[in-house]
């Protein structure tokens, strides 16, 4: 396991341990970076307009499309730290 992978795993644990809710925007950004790091670019159909949560997640993920897995992991780590994780 590389250093980035170990830091990424630790950042995920730290985010889960946050005592204060970071808010929906922060959660969407963390979700998008996590998905990009673990699954790559978004695939499949964009959720319909009545699936507001699914659509928000898909849109957030689309914004980080094109990042490599390591870039997404590093951004996740940096953002988690900025939240106090």
Long-range contacts (C-beta under 8 A, 24 or more apart in sequence): 4-70, 4-73, 4-74, 4-77, 5-73, 7-73, 7-77, 8-37, 8-73, 8-76, 8-77, 11-76, 11-77, 11-80, 11-81, 11-85, 12-76, 12-80, 14-80, 14-85, 15-80, 15-83, 15-85, 17-85, 18-83, 18-84, 18-85, 20-84, 22-83, 26-79, 26-83, 28-56, 28-57, 28-60, 29-60, 29-79, 30-76, 30-79, 30-80, 31-57, 31-60, 31-61, 32-57, 32-60, 32-61, 32-63, 32-64, 33-64, 33-67, 33-72, 33-73, 33-75, 33-76, 33-79, 34-72, 34-76, 35-61, 36-61, 36-64, 36-65, 36-67, 36-69, 36-72, 37-69, 37-72, 37-73, 37-76, 38-69, 40-69, 41-65, 41-66
